[in-house]
Structures are given as C-alpha cells and as structure tokens.
Amino acid sequence: MSPPPPAVLVSNGAVSPHAPPSAASFLESTPGAYTTARGLLWWPRHLRRLADSARLLAQSHPHLLGLPEPRPIDFFSGAAVQSLVNPSVRVAIHEMHSRLPMMEEEDLALTALVRGGGSGDGLDVFVHVAPYAPPVFGEAGARVAVAGRGREAPAAKHAPWARMRKSMEKMRPPGVTELLLTNDGDHILEGSVTNFFVVCRKEEHQMNGGFSYQTLATKLEVQTAPLSDGILPGIIRQIVIESSRHTLVHTEGIVGRIDAGILTELQ
C-alpha cells in the first residue's frame, strides 16, 4: 500500500512536526472560519470571504468560531485577517516546495482556517497544504441526489459544516457523486461541496396569423439560488455569474425546465 501524499500543517506560523491529517479530517475536528483554494488562484477573493465569514460568526454564531461569546467585528477586518493568514500561507507553501520541489503552486490544495485564540485574545491561524486531488464525477458527469437541509450560518464558510456534512453522506445512494441541499424539497440551494447552476433554454415567439408561433430568438439563461435563500457566497459561483453576465442572461432562482446542470467545485 503506497503512503499517503505529503501534507503540511502550519499553526500560527510554525510547521507542525507531526504528520497532519487530511484537510477533511482537520476541518471535522477544528472549529473556525475557513477557505479552500487551488494554490493561490483568486486568493484575494478567498481572503475577503474568510474575513467576512469570521466577522459573521463572531457576531451571531461564536461557537462555530471557537469563541465563548460574541466579539467586536472590527477585530476581523480584512486587513487584520490578511496580515495574520498570509505569513502562515507563505511558510506552508515554502515547506511543501521543499518536500516536493517539482510541485507547481496550482497543483496544491490550500486550506486556511482562523478561530478564536485559546487564551481568549487574538486568533489562531492554521494553514493546511497538500497535493490537489480533483473530485471524480465520472465520464458521464455528476450524478446527484437531493438529501439534507441547508447549512447553519450559510453566509459563512465554517469548519463545523464538514462534520455535519459527513453525517449527511450516510444518505448518499450508490453511484451518486454529489448531494444537493434543499429546505423544502422543491427549491435547490447548492451542493454539499459545490455551487449549483442550471442552464435553461428560453425562446421568444411571435404569433403568425393567429394559428402558429414563429420562434424569433433562443437565449440561454443561467439560474442559481439567491444568497437570500441561505447559500454560501461561493468564490466560483460569483466568478461564473460575472463571466456569464455579458453572454448569458442570469437570474437568481431556479425555475422552469432544466436543459443542463452545472456543478462547480471549491465553493
């Protein structure tokens, strides 16, 4: 049996001398706000979302951040989180390159987590880096099933969700590669680890002589659940919306016949 690929765990700027667990196992056991990126791709967006998640949890769900009580939001400013996280990120990537010199930065999976400091003051910062392993959806695309309600504190990306998600995995039918979340069984929110979009074909018609219709134009419409429904403001979700804005019609909310579904990884 081949050994697991090397991984690095940095805690408050120091490399852990022990073999770290997988990123998933680490998140299941450590409360906090986190973000996961492929290398440093779109890293400024990840840092902003990390700071936003920490502020939201500090105010309304401090237990998910490892805090005994709410904390002032100015403690989690974007500049403060960046100054704490980036030094540990540099240490983790440097250490990973020393172990795997040929590994390209975009081939790394980088998870940064912040939580309330053990002394009650400050923040603890953890950075986990390992070789990136893309999810396997199969040659025919993903197979999905609806299972589970939306996440707690959906506007924040928090590690306890990894533990909650694990219990949901027990409901995964054979052959299904992703679980979709819904609160009422009718409105799809997102995937358990992915953003969810659908593509619908919209046709514009004109009446011909009162007896037939002529198709004037066909448009493709990208639909996704709105943030107000209780979903994570995913990095890739926002990039898809921005990229499709000038070529496709985008509406928030999934309605009508679905012609294609899209799952985007790394929320």
C-alpha positions as CSV (number, residue, x, y, z in Angstrom):
1,M,0.0,0.0,0.0
2,S,1.5,3.3,-1.1
3,P,2.0,6.0,1.6
4,P,-0.4,9.0,1.6
5,P,0.8,12.1,-0.3
6,P,2.8,14.5,1.9
7,A,0.9,17.3,3.6
8,V,1.9,20.3,5.6
9,L,0.1,21.9,8.6
10,V,1.2,25.3,9.8
11,S,-0.1,26.7,13.1
12,N,0.4,30.4,13.8
13,G,3.4,30.4,11.5
14,A,5.1,27.2,12.8
15,V,5.3,24.0,10.8
16,S,3.8,21.1,12.8
17,P,6.4,18.4,13.4
18,H,3.7,15.7,13.3
19,A,2.2,14.1,10.2
20,P,-1.0,16.1,9.6
21,P,-4.4,14.6,9.0
22,S,-6.2,15.1,5.7
23,A,-7.8,18.5,5.2
24,A,-11.2,17.0,5.7
25,S,-10.3,15.3,9.0
26,F,-8.7,18.5,10.2
27,L,-11.8,20.5,9.5
28,E,-14.0,18.0,11.2
29,S,-12.1,18.4,14.4
30,T,-11.3,22.1,14.4
31,P,-13.9,24.9,14.7
32,G,-13.4,28.1,12.8
33,A,-14.0,30.0,9.6
34,Y,-12.0,28.7,6.6
35,T,-11.5,28.8,2.9
36,T,-10.0,26.3,0.5
37,A,-8.3,27.3,-2.8
38,R,-6.4,25.6,-5.5
39,G,-2.9,27.2,-5.0
40,L,-3.3,30.9,-4.7
41,L,-5.9,31.1,-7.5
42,W,-8.2,34.0,-6.7
43,W,-6.6,34.3,-3.3
44,P,-7.6,37.9,-2.6
45,R,-11.3,36.8,-3.0
46,H,-10.7,33.9,-0.6
47,L,-9.2,36.3,2.0
48,R,-12.1,38.6,1.7
49,R,-14.6,35.8,2.1
50,L,-12.6,34.4,5.1
51,A,-12.7,37.8,6.9
52,D,-16.4,38.1,6.1
53,S,-17.1,34.6,7.5
54,A,-15.1,35.3,10.6
55,R,-17.0,38.6,11.3
56,L,-20.4,37.0,10.8
57,L,-19.6,34.0,13.1
58,A,-18.1,36.3,15.7
59,Q,-21.3,38.2,15.9
60,S,-24.0,35.6,15.5
61,H,-22.5,32.1,15.9
62,P,-19.4,32.5,18.0
63,H,-19.4,28.8,18.9
64,L,-18.7,27.9,15.3
65,L,-15.6,30.1,15.5
66,G,-14.4,28.6,18.7
67,L,-15.4,31.6,20.8
68,P,-17.3,31.5,24.1
69,E,-19.2,34.7,23.3
70,P,-19.6,37.3,20.5
71,R,-16.6,39.5,19.7
72,P,-16.5,43.0,18.1
73,I,-16.4,42.8,14.3
74,D,-13.6,45.2,13.8
75,F,-11.3,42.5,15.3
76,F,-11.9,40.6,12.0
77,S,-11.2,43.3,9.4
78,G,-9.9,42.2,6.0
79,A,-6.5,43.8,6.7
80,A,-6.2,42.1,10.1
81,V,-7.1,38.6,8.7
82,Q,-4.7,39.1,5.8
83,S,-1.8,40.1,8.0
84,L,-2.4,37.0,10.1
85,V,-3.0,34.4,7.4
86,N,-0.6,35.3,4.6
87,P,2.6,34.7,6.6
88,S,1.5,31.2,7.5
89,V,0.5,30.6,3.9
90,R,4.0,31.5,2.7
91,V,5.5,29.2,5.3
92,A,3.3,26.3,4.3
93,I,3.9,26.7,0.6
94,H,7.7,27.0,1.1
95,E,7.7,23.9,3.3
96,M,5.7,22.0,0.7
97,H,8.1,23.0,-2.1
98,S,11.0,21.8,0.0
99,R,9.4,18.4,0.2
100,L,8.1,18.3,-3.4
101,P,10.3,20.6,-5.4
102,M,8.6,19.8,-8.7
103,M,5.1,20.5,-7.4
104,E,3.5,23.5,-9.2
105,E,1.6,26.0,-7.0
106,E,-1.7,25.4,-8.9
107,D,-1.4,21.7,-8.1
108,L,-1.7,22.4,-4.3
109,A,-4.9,22.4,-2.3
110,L,-4.6,25.2,0.3
111,T,-7.0,25.5,3.3
112,A,-6.7,28.4,5.7
113,L,-8.6,28.5,8.9
114,V,-9.0,31.1,11.7
115,R,-10.5,30.5,15.1
116,G,-10.7,32.2,18.5
117,G,-7.4,32.0,20.3
118,G,-7.0,29.6,23.1
119,S,-6.3,32.4,25.6
120,G,-9.5,34.3,24.6
121,D,-7.5,37.0,23.0
122,G,-6.3,37.1,19.4
123,L,-6.8,34.5,16.7
124,D,-5.3,31.1,15.9
125,V,-4.4,30.6,12.3
126,F,-3.9,27.2,10.6
127,V,-2.9,26.5,7.0
128,H,-3.1,23.0,5.6
129,V,-1.4,22.3,2.2
130,A,-1.5,19.1,0.3
131,P,-1.4,18.0,-3.4
132,Y,-4.7,18.9,-5.1
133,A,-6.9,16.0,-6.0
134,P,-9.9,16.9,-8.2
135,P,-13.2,15.4,-7.4
136,V,-14.2,12.4,-9.5
137,F,-17.6,12.9,-11.1
138,G,-17.2,10.2,-13.8
139,E,-17.1,10.4,-17.6
140,A,-20.8,10.9,-17.9
141,G,-20.8,13.8,-15.5
142,A,-22.1,14.1,-11.9
143,R,-24.9,12.1,-10.6
144,V,-26.8,14.0,-7.9
145,A,-29.4,13.3,-5.3
146,V,-31.4,15.7,-3.0
147,A,-30.5,15.0,0.6
148,G,-30.3,17.2,3.6
149,R,-31.3,20.7,4.6
150,G,-29.3,23.9,4.1
151,R,-26.3,24.7,6.3
152,E,-26.3,26.6,9.5
153,A,-25.0,30.2,9.2
154,P,-24.9,29.7,5.4
155,A,-23.3,33.1,4.6
156,A,-20.1,32.0,6.4
157,K,-17.8,29.1,5.4
158,H,-17.1,27.3,8.7
159,A,-15.4,24.1,9.6
160,P,-18.2,22.5,11.6
161,W,-20.1,22.1,8.4
162,A,-17.6,19.5,7.4
163,R,-18.7,17.4,10.4
164,M,-22.4,18.0,9.7
165,R,-21.8,17.1,6.0
166,K,-20.2,13.8,7.0
167,S,-23.4,12.6,8.7
168,M,-25.3,13.5,5.5
169,E,-23.0,11.3,3.5
170,K,-24.7,8.3,5.0
171,M,-27.7,9.0,2.9
172,R,-25.8,9.0,-0.4
173,P,-27.3,6.5,-2.7
174,P,-24.9,4.2,-4.6
175,G,-23.4,5.8,-7.7
176,V,-24.3,9.4,-6.6
177,T,-21.3,11.8,-6.6
178,E,-22.9,14.9,-5.0
179,L,-25.7,15.7,-2.7
180,L,-27.9,18.7,-3.2
181,L,-29.4,20.7,-0.3
182,T,-33.0,21.9,0.0
183,N,-35.1,23.2,2.8
184,D,-38.5,22.3,1.4
185,G,-37.9,19.6,-1.2
186,D,-38.8,21.9,-4.1
187,H,-36.1,24.7,-4.1
188,I,-32.5,23.5,-4.7
189,L,-30.0,25.6,-2.8
190,E,-26.5,24.2,-3.5
191,G,-24.4,21.1,-3.4
192,S,-22.8,19.8,-0.2
193,V,-19.3,20.8,-1.5
194,T,-20.2,22.5,-4.8
195,N,-22.1,25.5,-6.2
196,F,-25.1,24.6,-8.3
197,F,-26.3,26.2,-11.5
198,V,-28.8,25.2,-14.2
199,V,-29.0,26.3,-17.8
200,C,-32.4,26.8,-19.3
201,R,-33.3,27.5,-22.9
202,K,-35.6,30.5,-23.3
203,E,-37.4,31.0,-26.6
204,E,-39.1,34.3,-27.8
205,H,-42.1,33.6,-30.0
206,Q,-44.3,35.7,-32.4
207,M,-47.9,34.8,-33.4
208,N,-48.3,34.1,-37.1
209,G,-51.8,34.7,-38.3
210,G,-53.3,33.6,-35.0
211,F,-52.7,29.9,-35.8
212,S,-48.9,29.3,-35.3
213,Y,-45.9,30.6,-33.5
214,Q,-42.6,31.7,-35.0
215,T,-39.5,31.4,-32.9
216,L,-37.7,34.8,-33.0
217,A,-34.7,34.0,-30.7
218,T,-33.4,31.5,-28.4
219,K,-31.4,32.5,-25.3
220,L,-29.6,30.5,-22.7
221,E,-30.4,31.5,-19.1
222,V,-28.1,30.7,-16.2
223,Q,-30.0,30.2,-12.9
224,T,-28.9,29.7,-9.4
225,A,-30.4,30.1,-5.9
226,P,-30.1,33.6,-4.5
227,L,-28.0,34.3,-1.4
228,S,-31.1,35.3,0.4
229,D,-32.3,31.7,0.2
230,G,-29.5,30.7,2.5
231,I,-26.5,29.6,0.5
232,L,-22.8,30.1,0.7
233,P,-21.5,33.1,-1.3
234,G,-19.1,30.8,-3.2
235,I,-16.0,32.1,-4.9
236,I,-16.6,30.1,-8.1
237,R,-20.3,31.0,-8.0
238,Q,-19.5,34.7,-8.2
239,I,-16.9,34.2,-10.9
240,V,-19.4,32.2,-13.0
241,I,-22.0,35.0,-12.6
242,E,-19.5,37.7,-13.6
243,S,-18.3,35.7,-16.6
244,S,-21.7,34.9,-17.9
245,R,-23.1,38.4,-17.4
246,H,-22.3,39.6,-20.9
247,T,-23.1,36.4,-22.8
248,L,-26.0,34.8,-20.9
249,V,-29.0,36.0,-19.0
250,H,-28.6,35.4,-15.3
251,T,-31.4,35.2,-12.8
252,E,-31.2,34.2,-9.2
253,G,-33.6,31.4,-8.5
254,I,-34.2,28.1,-10.4
255,V,-37.5,28.0,-12.3
256,G,-38.7,26.3,-15.4
257,R,-37.4,23.3,-17.4
258,I,-33.8,22.5,-16.9
259,D,-31.7,21.8,-20.0
260,A,-28.4,21.3,-18.2
261,G,-27.0,21.4,-14.7
262,I,-23.6,22.7,-13.7
263,L,-21.7,21.9,-10.5
264,T,-18.6,24.0,-9.7
265,E,-16.1,22.7,-7.2
266,L,-14.3,24.5,-4.4
267,Q,-17.0,26.7,-3.0
